[in-house]
Amino acid sequence: MVRQEKVSEVGELKTLIEKYPVVGIISMHKLPGRQLQSIRHKINAKIKMNKKTITLRALDLSGKKDILKLSDKLTGSTALIFSEESPFKLFRILKENRSPAAAKAGDVATRDITIQKGSTGLPPGPAISVLQKIGLKASVQGGKIAVLQDKVVCKPGEKISADVAGVLSLLKIEPLDIGLDMICAYEDGIIYDRSVLDVNVEDYISDIQKCVSQAVNLSVNTGYPTKLTIEMMVQKAFNETKSLCIETNVVEKDFIDDVLIKAINHAKALESKVQ
């Protein structure tokens, strides 16, 4: 690439970095071109893949606070993604647009790959020894080969062997996900790693509801009034006052009926014992 082309690419990338509030790094590892084009049409974002030196120069020239910290994440086959969506929403959109894919020998498992027990649909024959070769317990049931118990054939971080890949292909199991994998995202001087961005929405809402409930209980039970809890606190105080008046037989116009009902009930109980 001649110098002018490099300058042009740096300038274009710098403009995008300055224009968009969210700048993320995504992994392009083994992502087919057709899959990439499909995802591009589904997300409200721009994707740019440049040489690392050009990306580093553009990050440096942008002048955004602490954005150069992204440089530590630029390893392997990566690209920058630009969006006006929040980092968390963008991460969720990319995650939802992943699709299953077959495994090849040498691929790295991202989660437990489990072959579950049950019929494989395969007829009796050489296939049974292929299954047994990777440690599966198999036998013929109802004229078909069946796996007798679940087995994890590959754990996260492990390379998928040729034998395991062959069995997965034979059973038509697609254990891998293909899509854009967001490594991290930058917004307002803060860099969010994928461990932070990968939020379960249901769990997040449940946690917020739990926090609100605990905050309300703390406010009410410690006598710390807020505009959201003052009505509950007044109601609680009223109920406690009412209970106190009834228990101690205090005659007060608002609770006189309850005190009289208590007295009548006690009188009836005493009468029944005397009889």
C-alpha positions in Angstrom: 0.0 0.0 0.0 1.5 3.4 -1.0 1.7 6.1 1.5 -1.2 8.1 0.2 -3.5 5.1 0.5 -2.4 4.6 4.1 -3.1 8.3 4.9 -6.5 8.0 3.3 -7.4 4.9 5.2 -6.3 6.4 8.5 -8.3 9.5 7.8 -11.4 7.6 7.0 -11.1 5.4 10.1 -10.4 8.5 12.3 -13.6 10.1 11.0 -15.6 7.1 12.0 -14.1 6.9 15.4 -14.9 10.5 16.1 -18.4 10.3 14.6 -19.8 7.3 16.5 -20.1 7.2 20.3 -19.6 3.5 20.5 -16.5 1.8 19.0 -16.1 -1.9 19.4 -13.7 -4.6 18.5 -15.1 -7.8 16.9 -13.5 -11.1 16.0 -13.6 -12.0 12.3 -12.1 -15.5 12.9 -13.4 -18.0 10.3 -16.4 -15.9 9.4 -17.6 -16.6 5.9 -18.1 -13.6 3.6 -21.8 -14.5 3.0 -22.5 -14.6 6.7 -20.8 -11.2 7.2 -22.9 -9.6 4.5 -26.1 -11.1 6.1 -25.2 -9.7 9.5 -24.4 -6.3 8.0 -28.0 -5.9 6.8 -29.4 -6.8 10.3 -27.5 -4.4 12.5 -27.4 -0.6 12.7 -23.6 -0.3 12.6 -20.6 0.1 10.3 -17.7 -2.5 10.2 -14.2 -1.7 9.1 -11.3 -4.1 8.9 -7.9 -2.5 8.5 -4.3 -3.4 9.2 -3.3 -3.1 12.8 -0.9 -0.3 12.2 -3.5 1.8 10.5 -6.1 1.1 13.2 -3.6 2.1 15.9 -2.7 5.3 14.1 -6.4 6.2 13.7 -7.1 5.5 17.4 -4.2 7.7 18.4 -5.2 10.6 16.1 -8.8 10.6 17.2 -7.9 12.0 20.6 -10.8 10.3 22.4 -10.3 9.8 26.1 -8.5 6.5 26.8 -9.6 5.0 23.5 -6.0 3.8 22.9 -6.7 1.1 25.5 -8.5 -0.7 22.7 -5.1 -1.4 21.1 -4.5 -4.2 23.7 -7.5 -6.1 22.3 -6.4 -5.9 18.6 -5.1 -9.5 18.4 -5.8 -12.0 15.6 -8.3 -11.4 12.9 -10.3 -8.4 14.2 -12.2 -5.4 12.9 -13.7 -2.2 14.4 -17.5 -1.8 14.6 -19.1 1.6 15.0 -22.6 2.3 16.2 -24.9 4.7 18.0 -26.5 1.9 19.9 -25.5 1.2 23.5 -22.6 -1.3 23.8 -25.0 -3.7 25.6 -27.7 -3.6 23.0 -25.1 -3.9 20.2 -23.6 -7.0 21.9 -27.1 -8.6 22.3 -27.9 -7.9 18.6 -24.7 -9.5 17.5 -25.2 -12.5 19.8 -28.8 -13.0 18.5 -27.5 -13.1 14.9 -25.2 -16.0 15.4 -26.0 -19.3 13.6 -25.0 -22.9 14.2 -22.2 -24.4 12.2 -20.5 -27.7 11.7 -17.2 -28.4 13.4 -14.0 -29.2 11.6 -10.9 -30.9 13.0 -8.8 -28.3 14.8 -11.7 -25.9 15.7 -11.9 -24.8 19.3 -15.0 -25.6 21.3 -16.6 -22.5 22.9 -18.8 -24.6 25.2 -19.4 -28.2 26.2 -20.1 -30.4 23.2 -22.4 -33.1 24.4 -23.8 -36.1 22.5 -27.0 -37.1 24.1 -28.4 -40.6 24.6 -31.0 -41.8 22.2 -31.4 -43.2 18.7 -29.0 -41.9 16.1 -31.2 -42.9 13.2 -28.2 -44.8 11.8 -28.5 -48.4 10.6 -26.4 -51.1 12.2 -22.9 -51.4 10.7 -19.5 -49.8 10.8 -20.9 -46.6 12.2 -21.2 -48.2 15.7 -17.4 -48.7 15.9 -16.9 -45.0 14.8 -19.1 -43.9 17.8 -17.4 -46.2 20.2 -14.0 -44.9 19.1 -14.6 -41.6 20.8 -15.9 -43.2 24.0 -19.6 -43.4 23.3 -21.6 -46.4 24.6 -23.7 -47.6 21.7 -25.8 -50.5 20.8 -28.5 -51.5 18.3 -32.1 -50.8 19.5 -35.1 -51.2 17.3 -33.0 -51.7 14.2 -31.1 -48.4 14.7 -27.8 -47.5 16.5 -28.5 -45.8 19.8 -26.3 -43.9 22.2 -26.8 -45.3 25.7 -25.8 -42.3 27.8 -24.9 -38.7 27.5 -21.2 -37.9 26.9 -19.2 -34.6 26.8 -16.9 -35.2 23.8 -15.2 -31.8 24.0 -14.9 -29.1 26.6 -14.6 -25.3 26.2 -11.2 -24.3 25.0 -10.2 -27.7 23.7 -9.5 -28.4 20.0 -12.0 -30.7 18.3 -10.2 -33.9 17.1 -10.7 -35.4 13.7 -12.5 -38.4 15.2 -15.0 -36.2 17.1 -15.5 -33.9 14.1 -16.3 -37.0 12.1 -18.9 -38.3 14.6 -20.5 -34.9 14.9 -20.8 -34.7 11.1 -22.2 -38.3 11.0 -24.9 -37.3 13.6 -25.6 -34.0 11.8 -24.7 -32.1 15.0 -23.6 -28.4 14.5 -21.9 -27.5 17.8 -20.3 -24.2 16.8 -21.7 -20.7 16.4 -20.8 -18.5 13.5 -21.2 -14.8 13.8 -19.5 -11.5 14.9 -18.0 -12.0 18.3 -17.6 -8.7 20.2 -14.5 -8.7 22.2 -15.0 -5.3 23.9 -16.6 -1.9 23.3 -15.7 1.7 24.1 -18.1 4.5 25.2 -17.4 7.7 27.0 -13.9 6.8 28.1 -15.0 3.4 29.4 -14.1 0.0 27.9 -16.5 -2.8 28.5 -15.2 -6.4 28.1 -17.4 -9.1 26.7 -17.8 -10.6 30.2 -19.6 -7.3 31.2 -21.5 -6.9 28.0 -22.9 -10.5 28.0 -25.9 -9.7 30.2 -28.9 -12.0 30.5 -31.8 -9.6 30.2 -34.2 -11.7 32.3 -31.6 -12.0 35.1 -30.9 -8.3 34.9 -34.5 -7.3 35.2 -34.9 -9.7 38.1 -31.9 -8.2 39.9 -33.3 -4.7 39.4 -36.7 -5.8 40.9 -34.9 -7.4 43.8 -32.9 -4.2 44.4 -36.0 -2.0 44.4 -37.8 -4.3 46.8 -34.8 -4.3 49.2 -34.4 -0.5 49.0 -38.1 -0.1 49.8 -37.9 -2.4 52.8 -34.8 -0.6 54.0 -36.5 2.8 53.7 -39.7 1.7 55.5 -38.1 -0.4 58.2 -35.4 2.2 59.1 -37.8 5.1 59.1 -36.1 6.9 56.2 -38.8 8.6 54.2 -38.6 9.2 50.4 -41.2 10.4 48.0 -41.7 6.8 46.8 -42.1 5.2 50.3 -43.7 7.9 52.4 -47.2 6.6 51.8 -46.2 3.1 52.8 -44.5 4.5 55.9 -47.6 6.5 56.9 -49.8 3.4 56.4 -47.3 1.3 58.4 -47.3 3.8 61.3 -51.1 4.0 61.2 -51.4 0.2 61.5 -48.9 0.0 64.3 -50.7 2.8 66.2 -54.0 1.0 65.7 -52.5 -2.2 67.0 -51.0 -0.4 70.0 -54.3 1.3 70.9 -56.2 -2.0 70.7 -53.6 -4.0 72.7 -53.4 -1.3 75.5 -57.1 -0.5 75.5 -56.5 3.2 74.7 -59.8 4.9 73.9 -59.3 7.0 70.8 -62.0 8.1 68.4 -60.5 6.5 65.4 -60.1 3.1 67.1 -62.9 3.1 69.6 -64.9 0.6 67.6 -62.0 -1.9 67.5 -61.4 -1.5 71.3 -65.1 -2.1 72.0 -65.2 -5.2 69.7 -62.1 -6.5 71.6 -63.9 -5.9 75.0 -67.1 -7.6 73.8 -65.1 -10.7 72.6 -63.3 -10.9 75.9 -66.6 -10.6 77.8 -68.2 -13.4 75.7 -65.1 -15.6 76.3 -65.3 -14.9 80.1 -69.1 -15.6 80.1 -68.6 -19.0 78.4 -66.0 -20.0 81.0 -68.2 -18.9 83.9 -71.2 -20.9 82.6 
